[in-house]
Amino acid sequence: MTAMPAPRTVLLTGAAGGLGTLMRGLLPAHGYELRLFDAVPVEGEPDAITADLADTGALREAVRGVDAVLHLAGISLESTFEKILRANVEGTYNLYEAARAEGVGRIVYASSNHAVGYTPRPAGGEPLVPVDTPRRPDTFYGLSKCFGEDLAQLYWDKHGIETVSVRIGSCFPEPTTVRMLSLWMSPADGARLFHAALTAQGVGHTVVYGSSANTRLWWDLSSARALGYEPQDDSEPYAAKLIAEQGELRPDEPDHAGLGGHWVSNPPLWPR
């Protein structure tokens, strides 16, 4: 895909979260002016919009006049179905409705590896997991990301809003587990991928995996590379230390069998 000029103004939802904080620091270098939105105040950003995704009026004002949206807001861990429904399902619908009403043509949606969490991870020599593998969510959280991908497809087919749904692995300054060696996306590569997703032409609704070019990669990055994404980082320099501390992943362990890891049996819970 060819690239178009970077959108001038991008609404960043979830700006106070971990990934949002990383992108606040990295995306301006790619040419973006960020408008910030979160349910809690964004530290050091007095002009940020503090509102919930349920506040449809605030969402309409937030998207008004922006060129694109990077939608990172919502619950990022497992929670009750009721809380996931409100934040991740209804909240994402509200965001798309606001974008439709205000004529915003491009959204980059933070999906997750947990949309395919029960998918078996490839053993040595097996093919990488393709992006069109059947979705197998491992949690209510993962289920909400499946909904978001389908919502993005509907709004492309029905309203012409383009979306790149990024099934993010784990975006941290460095990997912290052996599993993460396969799914890690460095913050710098995250910014590169979001930039590609915001600027590629003719994406319609495109689903991509979000990670660095890891030596131990489990999934196929070809659809992300087709956007113009060129990952520069690899988790392998962290491998020896993590394996010495935690041991290799064992195929006979249920929590090591799928892409979702321990989320299939003991997912981390949203604290609020």
HELIX and SHEET records of a PDB file:
HELIX    1   1 GLY A   18  LEU A   26  1                                   9    
HELIX    2   2 LEU A   27  HIS A   30  5                                   4    
HELIX    3   3 THR A   56  VAL A   63  1                                   8    
HELIX    4   4 PHE A   81  ILE A   84  1                                   4    
HELIX    5   5 LEU A   85  GLU A   90  3                                   6    
HELIX    6   6 GLY A   91  GLU A  102  1                                  12    
HELIX    7   7 ASN A  113  VAL A  116  5                                   4    
HELIX    8   8 PHE A  140  HIS A  159  1                                  20    
HELIX    9   9 MET A  180  LEU A  183  1                                   4    
HELIX   10  10 PRO A  187  THR A  199  1                                  13    
HELIX   11  11 SER A  222  ALA A  226  1                                   5    
HELIX   12  12 GLU A  236  TYR A  238  5                                   3    
HELIX   13  13 ALA A  239  GLN A  246  1                                   8    
HELIX   14  14 PRO A  254  HIS A  256  5                                   3    
HELIX   15  15 GLY A  261  VAL A  264  5                                   4    
SHEET    1   A 7 ILE A  49  THR A  50  0                                        
SHEET    2   A 7 GLU A  33  ASP A  38  1                                        
SHEET    3   A 7 THR A   9  THR A  13  1                                        
SHEET    4   A 7 ALA A  68  HIS A  71  1                                        
SHEET    5   A 7 ARG A 106  SER A 112  1                                        
SHEET    6   A 7 GLU A 162  ILE A 168  1                                        
SHEET    7   A 7 HIS A 205  GLY A 210  1                                        
END                                                                             
